[in-house]
Amino acid sequence: LRGNVVMDIGSGAGLPGIPLASCRPELSFLLVERSAKRSRFLNIVKSELGLDNVECLNLSLSASNESKLICDTAVCRAVHNPITIWSLCKERLSRQGRLVFFLSTKESEELTPYSARLDQLEKVNWEVKAVGVPGLSSPHEVLVIDKI
């Protein structure tokens, strides 16, 4: 994670935003969820866990022009595809911001249809990284896109 502000796009049940906020209390987390029901759930979880570093926002990122939605790192899991997410969040990332897009525990097959389009993105570096997850035998893959 880069910087001080992390945005979880399409937070749903709070993954990965809630566990990250629990582990990194020095960072601020914006959990963006368009479903009002899920957003209410996230607020309950935030309250129950005493996560003062979390703000839950009930809105659609694609429909919002809210100025406070600027972050240093954006994370997302099980939301659209990496190209769509990049187009939604690139203007909301700080100057050297980062998008961490959770892929799968399988080899990079999920990314294959997007590789050529990722290569065409301007002013970014991207790579797929393997991340070890306790309790899982195979690593989880994440796509990391960094503004340059």
RAQUI-V888628 format. One record per helix or strand of 2 or more residues. SS is the DSSP state (alpha for helix, beta for strand). FROM is the first residue (numbers start at 1). TO is the last residue. Records with the same first field share a line. If there is no record, write none. Layout:
SS: FROM-TO, FROM-TO
//
This chain:
beta: 5-9, 28-33, 54-58, 71-77, 93-102, 124-131, 140-147
alpha: 17-23, 36-49, 61-63, 82-92, 108-110, 112-119
//
